[in-house]
């Protein structure tokens, strides 16, 4: 378990895998909390604005895994544009937990069936 958490921590800090989120997975600006919406409104660079929404969308997906609203195996890889700079306190830990659950689910699927 310790190894998977180490991997998850490096995964958050590491380069993006290049996957894009689907339109359904992306959060809309109107869905942001007031505080996040205020921050979003101050962003002027289109790429930074896009990366902010991508990051917040991935955070939401990870929270859904933790809340058991999204099966862990359906958590996508870290999307291109994800940036730890847009995480709030405690979210990195939550993301690590969701990633660990996702990896564990994938390993269970890959393990040969016991007879």
Buried (B, 14 or more C-beta within 10 A) or exposed (E): EEEBBEBBBEBBEEEBEEEEBEEEBBBEEEEBEEEBEEBBEEBEEEEBBBBBBBBBBBBBBBBBBBEEEBEBBEBBBBBBBBEEEBBEEEBBBBBBBBBBBBBBBEEEEEEEEEE
